[in-house]
Amino acid sequence: MLREVVKKLGPGLITGASDDDPTAIATYSQAGAQLGFGMLWVALFAYPLMVTAQQISARIGRVTGHGLAWNMRHHFPKWLVYPMVGFLFTANTIGLGADLNAMGEALRLLIGGPALVYSAAFALLSLALEVFVPYTRYVPYLKGLTLALLAYAGTAFVMEIPWREVAGATLVPSVQFDRQHFMMFVALLGAMLSPYIFFWQATGEAEEQKNHHGEAPLKEAPEQAPEQFNRMKVDTSMGMAFASLIAYFIILACAVTLHTQGIHQIQSTAQAAEALRPVSGRLASVLFSLGMIGTGLLAVPVLAGSAAYALGETLRWRVGLERKPHRAKRFYGALAAAMLLGLAFNFLKINPIQALFWAALLYGLVAAPVMGMMVALASNPKVMGDFTLSRPLKGLGWLTTLVLSVSAVGLFVTTLR
């Protein structure tokens, strides 16, 4: 039984693991430190939205055999697609810089030394692996490092927690119409529904189909649809469940440890690591650093890769991480440019935790238009053939778009007050 489940896991599990990148870890930590239990409900609330977004993007990739940007270019006007892809590339580059910065700081926390040098080493290592080694070949080794994040769940067993209050905060949304709460809500949605994972999910499905003998885009091989849709449902549901679970326990751990101690603003990686001290004592920094570095090594290639795919598909380049570098020079050039521009971001000497939070906030603002375009694509028979979205999935897709849009508007309105 377990073996059958594992066989069904693919891009969705990798996407779920990379969704808990350093940007997300820092954002969840800030949510717990600033607002205590007040944002626990978001992890539960966002889960169906996350699954919906990933299922829709996965269907687009598997049905058409192409990534999200390729489909956008063929079915939306240039004036809409080009700025969207440019904004995504910019957001991914900023996210890359923030993640690399955090990884460097995490290693400095672990062994001392210059964080900037470590960030550069992580950037070059990730770039070399992505160019010369298939991502699917080395990613299984990185997944183990992300399990360090489960240490946050240990706080539930070693600390005295007011479970009745926690249950209430989880099940009953605490909504306050002020700038701080809207900003945190948008950042949390940006961390959980990052636009780059939409592009990566669709591209991952398209690439998986191309690399498996006997498989074809579902528009050309409709008999494969039942098996593939079932696999995608299991894959995305489990991947996003892992991401949501980690989010919930990081918020809870920081609420119980940092918020109750009066630490309402995390200024450094060392402060963020303190949330693990009740579980691991002196090993708190080790576990935190391993989690931050492990998720960073998973997410950085996804960020750079999704940026390169989006740009390459929009500009009609040859794309694909399975291609040799000399057969897709511009694609790999874009990938390297995103990575190096992100690294250059580190020279601005911005607080790493604040940079991660602002990156999540930017993702939250970009997510709404991207989600809307995805639902429109997946509802169009010219794109999907006979595999347009069912009414329930289409309704959930537009609901997700509405939630993302309203939260962004709410932040704008409360900021102007």
C-alpha positions as CSV (number, residue, x, y, z in Angstrom):
1,M,0.0,0.0,0.0
2,L,2.7,2.5,1.0
3,R,4.7,1.5,-2.1
4,E,1.7,2.4,-4.3
5,V,1.3,5.7,-2.7
6,V,5.0,6.6,-3.1
7,K,4.8,5.7,-6.8
8,K,2.1,8.4,-7.2
9,L,4.3,11.1,-5.7
10,G,6.2,13.4,-8.1
11,P,6.4,17.1,-8.8
12,G,3.8,17.9,-6.1
13,L,5.9,16.5,-3.3
14,I,9.0,18.4,-4.4
15,T,6.9,21.5,-4.8
16,G,5.4,21.1,-1.4
17,A,8.9,20.6,0.2
18,S,10.3,23.6,-1.7
19,D,7.3,25.7,-0.7
20,D,8.7,25.7,2.9
21,D,11.7,27.6,1.8
22,P,13.7,30.1,3.9
23,T,11.2,32.8,2.9
24,A,8.3,30.8,4.3
25,I,10.2,29.8,7.5
26,A,11.0,33.4,8.3
27,T,7.4,34.5,7.5
28,Y,5.9,31.8,9.7
29,S,8.3,32.7,12.4
30,Q,7.4,36.4,12.3
31,A,3.7,35.5,12.3
32,G,4.1,33.5,15.5
33,A,6.4,36.0,17.2
34,Q,4.3,39.1,16.3
35,L,0.7,37.8,16.6
36,G,1.0,34.7,18.8
37,F,-1.8,32.2,18.0
38,G,-3.6,34.8,16.0
39,M,-2.5,33.4,12.6
40,L,-2.7,29.7,13.2
41,W,-6.0,29.5,11.4
42,V,-4.3,30.6,8.1
43,A,-2.4,27.3,7.8
44,L,-5.7,25.4,7.9
45,F,-7.6,28.0,5.8
46,A,-4.9,28.1,3.0
47,Y,-4.6,24.3,2.6
48,P,-7.5,23.8,0.2
49,L,-6.4,26.9,-1.7
50,M,-2.9,25.6,-2.0
51,V,-4.1,22.2,-3.3
52,T,-6.5,23.9,-5.8
53,A,-3.7,26.1,-7.2
54,Q,-1.3,23.1,-7.6
55,Q,-3.9,20.8,-9.1
56,I,-4.9,23.5,-11.7
57,S,-1.3,24.2,-12.6
58,A,-0.5,20.5,-12.8
59,R,-3.4,19.8,-15.1
60,I,-2.3,22.6,-17.4
61,G,1.2,21.1,-17.7
62,R,0.0,17.5,-18.1
63,V,-2.9,18.1,-20.5
64,T,-1.0,20.5,-22.8
65,G,2.5,19.1,-22.5
66,H,3.8,22.7,-21.9
67,G,4.5,25.0,-19.0
68,L,2.4,27.8,-17.8
69,A,4.2,30.6,-19.5
70,W,4.0,28.8,-22.9
71,N,0.3,28.5,-22.5
72,M,-0.1,32.1,-21.4
73,R,1.9,33.3,-24.4
74,H,-0.4,31.4,-26.8
75,H,-3.7,32.4,-25.3
76,F,-3.2,35.9,-23.7
77,P,-2.1,39.2,-25.3
78,K,1.5,40.2,-25.1
79,W,0.8,43.4,-23.2
80,L,-0.6,41.2,-20.3
81,V,1.9,38.3,-20.5
82,Y,5.2,40.2,-20.8
83,P,4.8,42.4,-17.7
84,M,3.5,39.4,-15.7
85,V,6.6,37.3,-16.6
86,G,8.9,40.3,-16.0
87,F,7.3,40.8,-12.6
88,L,7.6,37.1,-11.8
89,F,11.3,37.1,-12.9
90,T,11.9,40.1,-10.6
91,A,10.1,38.6,-7.7
92,N,12.0,35.3,-8.1
93,T,15.3,37.1,-8.2
94,I,14.5,39.0,-5.0
95,G,13.3,35.7,-3.5
96,L,16.6,34.0,-4.6
97,G,18.6,36.8,-3.0
98,A,16.7,36.5,0.3
99,D,16.9,32.7,0.4
100,L,20.7,32.7,-0.4
101,N,21.2,35.4,2.3
102,A,19.3,33.3,4.8
103,M,21.2,30.1,3.9
104,G,24.5,32.0,4.4
105,E,23.4,33.3,7.7
106,A,22.2,29.8,8.8
107,L,25.6,28.3,8.0
108,R,27.4,31.2,9.8
109,L,25.2,30.5,12.8
110,L,26.3,26.9,12.6
111,I,30.1,27.2,12.1
112,G,30.9,30.9,12.2
113,G,32.7,32.7,9.4
114,P,31.6,35.1,6.5
115,A,27.9,34.6,5.6
116,L,28.3,36.4,2.3
117,V,31.0,33.9,1.2
118,Y,28.6,31.0,2.2
119,S,25.8,32.6,0.2
120,A,28.0,32.8,-2.9
121,A,29.1,29.2,-2.4
122,F,25.4,28.0,-2.2
123,A,24.5,30.0,-5.3
124,L,27.4,28.5,-7.3
125,L,26.7,25.0,-6.0
126,S,23.0,25.2,-6.8
127,L,23.8,26.6,-10.3
128,A,26.3,23.9,-11.0
129,L,23.9,21.1,-9.9
130,E,21.0,22.5,-11.9
131,V,23.1,22.8,-15.0
132,F,25.1,19.6,-14.9
133,V,22.9,17.2,-12.8
134,P,19.2,16.5,-13.3
135,Y,17.3,18.0,-10.4
136,T,15.3,14.8,-9.9
137,R,18.6,12.9,-9.3
138,Y,19.9,14.9,-6.4
139,V,16.6,16.2,-4.8
140,P,16.0,12.9,-2.9
141,Y,19.1,13.6,-0.8
142,L,17.9,17.0,0.1
143,K,14.5,16.0,1.2
144,G,16.0,14.4,4.3
145,L,17.3,17.8,5.5
146,T,13.8,19.3,5.3
147,L,12.7,16.8,8.0
148,A,14.7,18.9,10.4
149,L,11.7,21.3,10.2
150,L,9.5,18.7,11.9
151,A,11.4,19.5,15.1
152,Y,9.0,22.4,15.4
153,A,6.3,19.9,16.0
154,G,8.2,18.8,19.1
155,T,7.2,21.9,21.0
156,A,3.7,20.4,21.2
157,F,5.1,17.6,23.3
158,V,7.7,19.3,25.5
159,M,6.0,22.6,26.4
160,E,2.9,23.5,28.3
161,I,0.5,24.7,25.6
162,P,-3.1,26.1,26.2
163,W,-4.7,23.6,23.8
164,R,-8.2,25.0,24.2
165,E,-6.9,28.5,23.1
166,V,-4.9,27.0,20.3
167,A,-7.8,25.0,19.0
168,G,-10.0,28.1,19.1
169,A,-7.4,30.1,17.2
170,T,-7.0,27.4,14.6
171,L,-10.7,26.8,14.0
172,V,-12.1,30.3,14.4
173,P,-10.4,33.0,12.2
174,S,-9.2,36.1,14.1
175,V,-9.7,38.8,11.6
176,Q,-8.7,42.4,12.4
177,F,-8.9,45.1,9.8
178,D,-5.5,46.9,10.4
179,R,-2.3,47.1,8.4
180,Q,-0.3,44.8,10.6
181,H,-2.8,41.9,10.2
182,F,-3.4,42.4,6.5
183,M,0.3,42.6,5.8
184,M,0.9,39.4,7.7
185,F,-2.0,37.7,6.0
186,V,-0.8,38.7,2.6
187,A,2.8,37.5,3.4
188,L,1.5,34.2,4.7
189,L,-0.5,33.6,1.6
190,G,2.5,34.6,-0.5
191,A,4.6,32.1,1.4
192,M,2.0,29.3,1.0
193,L,0.8,30.2,-2.5
194,S,4.0,31.5,-4.1
195,P,3.5,32.1,-7.9
196,Y,6.9,30.4,-8.7
197,I,5.5,27.1,-7.5
198,F,2.6,27.4,-9.9
199,F,5.0,27.7,-12.8
200,W,7.3,24.9,-11.5
201,Q,4.4,22.5,-11.0
202,A,3.1,22.9,-14.5
203,T,6.6,22.7,-16.0
204,G,7.4,19.6,-13.8
205,E,4.3,17.8,-15.1
206,A,5.2,18.6,-18.7
207,E,8.9,17.5,-18.2
208,E,7.8,14.3,-16.4
209,Q,5.6,13.4,-19.3
210,K,8.4,14.0,-21.9
211,N,10.8,11.9,-19.9
212,H,8.6,8.9,-19.5
213,H,8.4,6.5,-22.4
214,G,4.8,5.8,-23.5
215,E,3.3,9.0,-22.0
216,A,2.0,11.9,-24.0
217,P,0.1,15.1,-23.3
218,L,-3.4,14.1,-22.2
219,K,-5.0,16.0,-25.2
220,E,-3.2,13.5,-27.4
221,A,-3.6,10.5,-25.0
222,P,-6.9,10.9,-23.2
223,E,-6.9,7.2,-22.1
224,Q,-4.1,8.1,-19.7
225,A,-6.2,10.8,-18.0
226,P,-7.9,8.9,-15.2
227,E,-4.6,7.5,-13.9
228,Q,-2.7,10.8,-14.2
229,F,-5.5,12.9,-12.6
230,N,-5.6,10.5,-9.7
231,R,-1.8,10.6,-9.3
232,M,-1.8,14.4,-9.4
233,K,-4.6,14.6,-6.8
234,V,-2.6,12.4,-4.4
235,D,0.7,14.1,-5.2
236,T,-0.4,17.7,-4.8
237,S,-2.6,16.9,-1.7
238,M,0.3,15.2,0.1
239,G,2.9,17.8,-1.0
240,M,0.7,20.7,0.2
241,A,-0.2,18.9,3.4
242,F,3.5,18.7,4.3
243,A,3.9,22.4,3.6
244,S,0.8,23.3,5.7
245,L,1.8,21.1,8.6
246,I,5.3,22.7,8.7
247,A,3.7,26.2,8.5
248,Y,1.3,25.4,11.4
249,F,4.0,24.1,13.7
250,I,6.5,26.9,13.0
251,I,3.8,29.5,13.8
252,L,2.8,27.6,17.0
253,A,6.4,27.1,18.1
254,C,7.3,30.7,17.8
255,A,4.0,31.8,19.4
256,V,4.7,29.6,22.5
257,T,8.4,30.4,22.8
258,L,9.1,33.9,21.4
259,H,5.8,35.7,21.6
260,T,5.2,34.7,25.3
261,Q,8.8,35.9,26.1
262,G,8.0,39.3,24.7
263,I,10.0,38.8,21.5
264,H,7.6,40.2,18.9
265,Q,10.0,41.1,16.1
266,I,12.6,38.6,14.9
267,Q,15.8,40.5,13.8
268,S,18.2,37.6,13.2
269,T,18.5,33.9,12.4
270,A,19.7,33.3,15.9
271,Q,16.5,34.7,17.3
272,A,14.5,32.6,14.9
273,A,16.4,29.5,16.0
274,E,15.4,30.1,19.7
275,A,12.0,28.7,19.0
276,L,13.6,25.2,18.8
277,R,15.5,25.5,22.1
278,P,12.7,23.8,24.2
279,V,12.9,20.8,21.9
280,S,16.6,20.5,21.3
281,G,18.4,22.7,23.8
282,R,21.9,23.6,22.5
283,L,21.1,21.8,19.2
284,A,18.5,24.4,18.4
285,S,20.8,26.3,16.1
286,V,21.9,23.0,14.4
287,L,18.4,21.9,13.6
288,F,17.3,25.4,12.5
289,S,20.4,25.7,10.2
290,L,19.9,22.3,8.7
291,G,16.2,23.1,8.0
292,M,17.0,26.5,6.5
293,I,19.9,25.2,4.4
294,G,18.0,22.0,3.3
295,T,14.9,23.9,2.2
296,G,17.0,26.5,0.6
297,L,18.9,24.0,-1.5
298,L,15.5,22.6,-2.6
299,A,13.9,26.0,-3.3
300,V,16.7,27.9,-4.9
301,P,16.8,25.7,-8.0
302,V,13.0,25.9,-8.2
303,L,13.1,29.7,-8.0
304,A,15.8,30.0,-10.6
305,G,14.4,27.3,-12.8
306,S,10.8,28.6,-12.8
307,A,12.1,32.1,-13.7
308,A,14.1,30.7,-16.6
309,Y,11.3,28.5,-17.8
310,A,8.8,31.5,-17.7
311,L,11.2,33.8,-19.5
312,G,12.2,31.2,-22.1
313,E,8.7,29.9,-22.9
314,T,7.5,33.5,-23.3
315,L,10.4,34.5,-25.6
316,R,10.2,31.1,-27.6
317,W,13.6,29.8,-26.5
318,R,14.5,26.2,-26.3
319,V,14.0,25.3,-22.7
320,G,14.4,22.2,-20.4
321,L,16.7,21.1,-17.6
322,E,17.1,17.8,-19.4
323,R,18.7,19.5,-22.4
324,K,22.5,19.9,-22.6
325,P,23.6,23.5,-21.9
326,H,24.9,24.0,-25.4
327,R,21.4,23.1,-26.8
328,A,19.6,25.7,-24.6
329,K,22.1,28.5,-24.1
330,R,19.7,31.3,-23.6
331,F,17.6,29.2,-21.2
332,Y,20.6,28.4,-19.0
333,G,21.8,32.0,-19.4
334,A,18.6,33.2,-17.9
335,L,18.9,30.7,-15.1
336,A,22.4,31.8,-14.3
337,A,21.4,35.5,-14.5
338,A,18.6,35.0,-12.0
339,M,20.9,33.2,-9.6
340,L,23.7,35.8,-9.9
341,L,21.3,38.7,-9.7
342,G,19.9,37.2,-6.6
343,L,23.3,36.8,-5.1
344,A,24.1,40.4,-5.9
345,F,21.1,41.3,-3.8
346,N,23.1,40.2,-0.7
347,F,25.5,43.1,-1.1
348,L,22.8,45.5,-0.1
349,K,23.3,44.4,3.5
350,I,19.6,44.0,4.2
351,N,18.4,42.3,7.4
352,P,18.0,38.6,6.2
353,I,14.8,38.0,8.2
354,Q,13.2,41.2,7.0
355,A,14.3,40.5,3.4
356,L,12.6,37.1,3.6
357,F,9.4,38.6,4.9
358,W,9.2,41.3,2.2
359,A,9.9,38.6,-0.5
360,A,6.8,36.7,0.8
361,L,4.8,39.9,0.8
362,L,5.7,40.5,-2.9
363,Y,4.7,36.9,-3.8
364,G,1.3,37.5,-2.1
365,L,0.7,40.5,-4.3
366,V,1.8,38.7,-7.5
367,A,-0.2,35.6,-6.8
368,A,-3.7,36.9,-7.5
369,P,-3.3,37.8,-11.2
370,V,-1.3,34.7,-11.9
371,M,-4.0,32.6,-10.3
372,G,-6.7,34.3,-12.3
373,M,-4.9,33.6,-15.6
374,M,-4.4,30.0,-14.6
375,V,-8.1,29.4,-14.0
376,A,-9.0,31.1,-17.2
377,L,-6.5,28.9,-19.1
378,A,-7.7,25.7,-17.5
379,S,-11.3,26.6,-18.2
380,N,-10.7,27.2,-21.9
381,P,-11.4,24.3,-24.3
382,K,-8.9,25.7,-26.8
383,V,-6.2,25.0,-24.2
384,M,-7.5,21.9,-22.4
385,G,-9.6,20.2,-25.0
386,D,-12.0,17.8,-23.2
387,F,-10.2,18.3,-19.9
388,T,-11.4,21.7,-18.8
389,L,-11.9,22.2,-15.1
390,S,-14.9,20.6,-13.4
391,R,-17.3,23.0,-11.8
392,P,-16.1,22.4,-8.2
393,L,-12.4,22.8,-9.1
394,K,-13.2,25.9,-11.2
395,G,-15.2,27.4,-8.4
396,L,-12.4,26.8,-5.9
397,G,-10.0,28.3,-8.4
398,W,-12.0,31.5,-8.7
399,L,-12.5,31.5,-4.9
400,T,-8.7,31.3,-4.4
401,T,-8.2,34.2,-6.9
402,L,-10.8,36.2,-4.9
403,V,-9.2,35.6,-1.6
404,L,-5.8,36.6,-2.9
405,S,-7.2,39.7,-4.6
406,V,-9.2,40.8,-1.5
407,S,-6.3,40.4,0.8
408,A,-4.1,42.5,-1.5
409,V,-6.8,45.2,-1.7
410,G,-7.2,45.1,2.0
411,L,-3.5,45.7,2.6
412,F,-3.6,48.6,0.2
413,V,-6.7,50.2,1.9
414,T,-5.3,49.7,5.4
415,T,-2.0,51.2,4.4
416,L,-3.6,54.3,3.1
417,R,-5.5,54.9,6.3
